[in-house]
Amino acid sequence: MFYNRRFYYLLLSFLNDDRVLMVRQYRYVQQESHRWEMPTGGMHAGETPEVAAQRELQEEVGYSAGRLEWVSSYYTSKSVCDETAHLYLGYDLVPAALPPDETEFLEIAALPFADVLDLVLRSEIRDSMTVIAVLHAARLRGWQSK
């Protein structure tokens, strides 16, 4: 089976220097709803990754980022799907809600970045997009492993 989504984006959003916005929702493939992840979504026709990231951030957590920093683009799979993920860090957040997607039921939390990094390092956060973005953010923030 070959899956073709094409472009996906992810936004790790810093509410302040210490806290990031995370969401939880039921994931049918894994049949679980207890893992934290970052706001993610697909791009609509004609959208740039930056515009799509801002839209999804507004829909999922009710904020807009004053500044986006690109950290990576990568293929989510090399063999079973044609999907490219674009990862951004979001800063200078301001309230700016859009109506949520009617199919998503999200739990939202502002978690300490150190706790999110720890969840990644313990494999409690398992989706590759969140893992890669958190590790990039830790690197950019000068975090060292113990």
PAZAPA-4460 file (N, C-alpha, C; in steps of 0.05 Angstrom, whole numbers, plus 32768, in hexadecimal, padded with zeros to 4 digits):
% residues 146
    n_x    n_y    n_z   ca_x   ca_y   ca_z    c_x    c_y    c_z   seq   type   mol
   8011   7FE9   8000   8000   8000   8000   8012   8019   8000     1      M     A
   800B   802C   7FF0   801A   8045   7FEE   8008   805C   7FF5     2      F     A
   8011   806D   8007   8000   8083   8010   800C   809D   8006     3      Y     A
   7FFB   80AF   7FFB   8005   80C8   7FEF   7FF7   80E0   7FFC     4      N     A
   8004   80ED   800F   7FF9   8105   801B   8008   811D   8011     5      R     A
   8020   811A   800A   8032   812E   7FFF   803E   8141   8014     6      R     A
   8030   8154   801F   803D   8167   8031   802E   8169   804C     7      F     A
   803E   8169   8060   8034   816A   807B   8045   817D   808B     8      Y     A
   803B   818A   809E   804C   819C   80AE   8046   8198   80CB     9      Y     A
   8059   81A1   80DB   8058   819E   80F8   8063   81B7   8105    10      L     A
   8057   81C0   811B   805F   81D8   8127   8062   81D4   8145    11      L     A
   807B   81D5   814F   8080   81D5   816C   8080   81F1   8175    12      L     A
   806C   81F9   8185   8067   8215   818B   806E   821B   81A8    13      S     A
   8080   822E   81AB   8089   8236   81C6   8077   824D   81D0    14      F     A
   8067   8247   81E5   8056   825A   81F1   8067   8270   81FF    15      L     A
   807D   8267   820B   8092   8279   8216   80AC   8269   8214    16      N     A
   80C0   8273   8222   80DA   8265   8220   80DA   8249   822A    17      D     A
   80C7   8243   823C   80C8   8229   824A   80B2   8216   8241    18      D     A
   809B   8220   8236   8084   820E   8232   807D   820D   8214    19      R     A
   8075   81F4   820C   806C   81F0   81F0   804F   81E6   81F1    20      V     A
   8041   81EC   81DB   8025   81E3   81D9   8024   81C8   81CC    21      L     A
   8017   81B5   81DA   8014   819A   81D1   7FF7   8192   81D0    22      M     A
   7FF1   817E   81C0   7FD5   8174   81BE   7FD5   8155   81C1    23      V     A
   7FBE   814B   81CA   7FB9   812F   81CA   7F9E   812A   81BC    24      R     A
   7F9D   8115   81AD   7F84   810D   81A0   7F84   80F0   819A    25      Q     A
   7F6D   80E4   8196   7F6C   80C8   8190   7F79   80C3   8175    26      Y     A
   7F8B   80AF   8174   7F98   80A7   815B   7F8E   808B   8154    27      R     A
   7F7F   8089   813F   7F72   8070   8138   7F86   805A   8130    28      Y     A
   7F9C   8061   8123   7FAF   804D   811B   7FBB   8040   8133    29      V     A
   7FC3   804F   8147   7FCF   8044   815F   7FBA   803C   8174    30      Q     A
   7FA2   8045   8171   7F8C   8040   8183   7F93   804A   81A0    31      Q     A
   7F9D   8063   81A1   7FA4   806E   81BA   7FA0   808D   81B9    32      E     A
   7F9D   8098   81D1   7F99   80B5   81D2   7FA9   80C2   81E9    33      S     A
   7FBE   80B4   81F3   7FCC   80BF   820A   7FE7   80CB   8204    34      H     A
   7FEF   80CC   81EB   8009   80D7   81E4   8007   80F4   81DB    35      R     A
   8019   8105   81E5   801A   8121   81DD   8028   8123   81C2    36      W     A
   801F   8136   81B2   802B   813C   8198   8028   815A   8193    37      E     A
   8035   8163   817F   8033   817F   8177   801D   8183   8163    38      M     A
   8012   819B   8160   7FFE   81A1   814C   800A   819A   8130    39      P     A
   7FFB   818B   8121   8003   8183   8106   7FEC   8184   80F3    40      T     A
   7FF1   8183   80DA   7FDC   8183   80C6   7FE7   8183   80AA    41      G     A
   7FD4   8180   8097   7FDC   8180   807B   7FD8   819C   806F    42      G     A
   7FE3   819F   8058   7FE1   81B9   804A   7FC9   81B8   8037    43      M     A
   7FBA   81CE   8037   7FA4   81D0   8023   7FB0   81D9   8008    44      H     A
   7FA2   81D5   7FF3   7FAB   81DD   7FD9   7FB2   81FB   7FD9    45      A     A
   7FC9   8202   7FCF   7FD2   821E   7FCD   7FDF   8229   7FE6    46      G     A
   7FDF   821A   7FFC   7FEC   8224   8014   800A   821E   8014    47      E     A
   8019   8230   8021   8035   822A   8026   8036   821B   8041    48      T     A
   804D   820E   8047   804E   8201   8061   804B   8215   8078    49      P     A
   8055   822D   8075   8052   8241   808B   8035   8249   8090    50      E     A
   8026   824E   807A   800A   8255   807D   7FFA   823E   8089    51      V     A
   8000   8225   8080   7FF2   820E   808A   7FF8   820A   80A8    52      A     A
   8012   820E   80B0   8019   820C   80CC   800A   8220   80DD    53      A     A
   8008   8239   80D4   7FFA   824D   80E3   7FDC   8246   80E6    54      Q     A
   7FD0   823D   80D0   7FB4   8235   80D0   7FAF   821F   80E4    55      R     A
   7FBF   820A   80E3   7FBB   81F3   80F5   7FC0   81FB   8112    56      E     A
   7FD3   820C   8117   7FD8   8215   8132   7FC0   8224   813D    57      L     A
   7FB4   8234   812C   7F9B   8243   8135   7F84   8230   8139    58      Q     A
   7F81   821C   8128   7F6B   8209   812A   7F6E   81F7   8143    59      E     A
   7F87   81ED   8147   7F8B   81D9   815C   7F90   81E4   8178    60      E     A
   7F9E   81FB   817A   7FA4   8205   8195   7F9C   8222   8199    61      V     A
   7F92   8230   8185   7F88   824B   8188   7F9D   8261   8189    62      G     A
   7FB4   825C   817C   7FC9   8270   817C   7FD4   8274   8160    63      Y     A
   7FE1   828A   815B   7FF0   828F   8143   800D   8295   814C    64      S     A
   8020   828D   813B   803C   8292   8142   8046   82AC   8134    65      A     A
   8052   82BD   8144   805E   82D6   8139   8076   82D0   8128    66      G     A
   8083   82B9   812E   809C   82B2   8120   809D   8294   811D    67      R     A
   80A3   828B   8105   80A7   826F   80FF   80C4   826A   80F8    68      L     A
   80CF   8254   8103   80EB   824D   80FC   80EA   8231   80F1    69      E     A
   80F2   822E   80D7   80F3   8214   80CA   810A   8204   80D7    70      W     A
   8106   81EB   80DD   811B   81DA   80E8   8122   81C2   80D7    71      V     A
   810E   81B8   80C8   8114   81A0   80B8   80FD   819A   80A5    72      S     A
   8104   818E   808F   80F1   8181   807C   80FC   8165   8077    73      S     A
   80EA   8151   8079   80F3   8136   8075   80DD   8125   806B    74      Y     A
   80E4   810D   805F   80D0   80FA   8056   80C8   80E9   806E    75      Y     A
   80AE   80E7   8073   80A5   80D7   808B   80A9   80B9   8087    76      T     A
   80AC   80B0   806E   80B1   8094   8068   80C0   8093   804E    77      S     A
   80D2   8081   804C   80E1   807E   8032   80D5   8069   8020    78      K     A
   80BF   805B   8029   80B6   8045   8019   8098   8041   8017    79      S     A
   8088   804B   802A   806B   8044   802A   805A   805D   8025    80      V     A
   8065   8075   8025   8054   808C   801F   8065   80A2   8013    81      C     A
   8058   80B4   8005   8065   80CB   7FF9   805C   80E3   800A    82      D     A
   806A   80E9   8020   8062   80FE   8032   807B   810C   803B    83      E     A
   807B   8127   8039   8090   8137   8043   8086   8147   805B    84      T     A
   8095   8146   8071   808E   8156   8089   80A0   816F   808A    85      A     A
   8094   8185   8090   80A2   819F   8093   809F   81A6   80B1    86      H     A
   80B5   81A8   80BF   80B4   81AE   80DC   80BC   81CA   80E2    87      L     A
   80AD   81D7   80F3   80B2   81F3   80FB   80B1   81F5   8119    88      Y     A
   80BF   8209   8123   80BC   8212   813F   80AC   822C   813D    89      L     A
   8099   8230   814F   8089   8248   8150   808F   8258   8169    90      G     A
   8092   8272   8166   8099   8284   817D   8086   829C   817C    91      Y     A
   8086   82AB   8192   8077   82C4   8194   8059   82BF   818E    92      D     A
   804E   82AC   819D   8032   82A4   8199   801F   82B9   81A3    93      L     A
   8009   82BD   8194   7FF4   82CE   819C   7FD9   82BF   8198    94      V     A
   7FC6   82C4   81A9   7FAC   82B7   81A5   7FA0   82BE   818A    95      P     A
   7F97   82AA   817B   7F8B   82AE   8161   7F7D   8295   8158    96      A     A
   7F66   828F   8164   7F58   8276   815F   7F49   8276   8145    97      A     A
   7F49   825F   8138   7F37   8259   8121   7F25   8243   812A    98      L     A
   7F0E   823F   811D   7EFD   8228   8125   7F0D   820E   8122    99      P     A
   7F0B   81FC   8135   7F1A   81E3   8133   7F0E   81D1   811D   100      P     A
   7F1E   81BE   8114   7F15   81AA   8101   7F00   819A   810F   101      D     A
   7EE9   8196   8102   7ED2   8188   810E   7ED8   816B   8114   102      E     A
   7EED   815F   8109   7EF3   8143   810F   7F08   813F   8125   103      T     A
   7F13   8155   812F   7F28   8152   8144   7F1D   815A   815F   104      E     A
   7F24   814A   8173   7F1D   814F   818F   7F37   814E   819E   105      F     A
   7F41   8166   81A4   7F5C   8168   81AF   7F5D   8170   81CD   106      L     A
   7F70   8165   81DB   7F78   816F   81F5   7F90   8180   81F1   107      E     A
   7F91   8198   81FB   7FA7   81AB   81F7   7FB4   81B0   8211   108      I     A
   7FCF   81B2   8211   7FDE   81B9   8229   7FF7   81C8   8222   109      A     A
   7FFF   81DA   8234   8019   81E7   8232   802C   81D9   8245   110      A     A
   803E   81C9   823A   8050   81B8   824A   806C   81C4   824B   111      L     A
   807A   81C1   8261   8096   81C9   8262   80A6   81BB   824C   112      P     A
   80B7   81CA   823D   80C7   81BE   8228   80D8   81A7   8233   113      F     A
   80E3   81AA   824A   80F4   8195   8256   80E4   817B   825A   114      A     A
   80CB   817D   8261   80BA   8165   8265   80B4   8158   824A   115      D     A
   80AF   8169   8235   80AA   815E   821A   80C3   8150   8210   116      V     A
   80DA   815C   8213   80F3   814F   820B   80F7   8135   821A   117      L     A
   80F1   8134   8233   80F3   811B   8243   80E0   8106   8238   118      D     A
   80C7   810E   8230   80B4   80FB   8225   80BF   80EF   820A   119      L     A
   80CC   8100   81FB   80D8   80F7   81E2   80EE   80E3   81E8   120      V     A
   8100   80EA   81FA   8117   80D9   8201   810F   80BE   820D   121      L     A
   80F7   80BD   821A   80ED   80A4   8226   80DA   8095   8213   122      R     A
   80D7   809F   81FA   80C5   8093   81E6   80A8   8094   81EE   123      S     A
   80A0   80A7   81FE   8084   80AB   8204   8077   80BB   81EE   124      E     A
   8086   80CC   81E1   807D   80D9   81C9   808A   80C9   81B2   125      I     A
   8079   80BF   81A0   8083   80AC   818C   807F   80B5   816F   126      R     A
   8070   80CA   816A   806C   80D1   814D   8086   80DF   8144   127      D     A
   808F   80D7   812C   80A9   80E1   8123   80AA   80FF   8120   128      S     A
   8095   810B   8117   8096   8128   8113   809B   8137   812D   129      M     A
   808D   812F   8142   8091   813C   815C   80AD   8136   8167   130      T     A
   80B5   811D   8165   80D0   8115   816F   80E5   8126   8161   131      V     A
   80E5   8127   8147   80FA   8136   8138   80F9   8154   813F   132      I     A
   80E2   8160   8140   80E0   817C   8146   80EA   8182   8163   133      A     A
   80E3   8172   8176   80EC   8176   8192   810A   8173   8194   134      V     A
   8115   815F   8186   8132   815C   8187   8141   8173   817A   135      L     A
   8136   817D   8164   8141   8195   8157   8140   81AD   816A   136      H     A
   8129   81B1   8176   8125   81C7   8189   8139   81C5   81A0   137      A     A
   813D   81AD   81AB   8150   81A9   81C0   816C   81B1   81B7   138      A     A
   8173   81A8   819F   818E   81AE   8194   8191   81CD   8192   139      R     A
   817D   81DA   8186   817F   81F7   8182   817F   8206   819D   140      L     A
   8174   81FB   81B2   8174   8207   81CC   818C   8200   81DD   141      R     A
   819E   81F0   81D1   81B7   81EA   81DE   81B5   81D4   81F4   142      G     A
   81A0   81C4   81F3   819C   81AF   8207   81B1   8199   8202   143      W     A
   81BC   818E   8217   81CF   8178   8216   81C3   8160   8224   144      Q     A
   81C8   8149   8219   81BE   8130   8227   81CE   812C   8240   145      S     A
   81C2   811E   8253   81CF   8119   826D   81E2   8102   826B   146      K     A
***
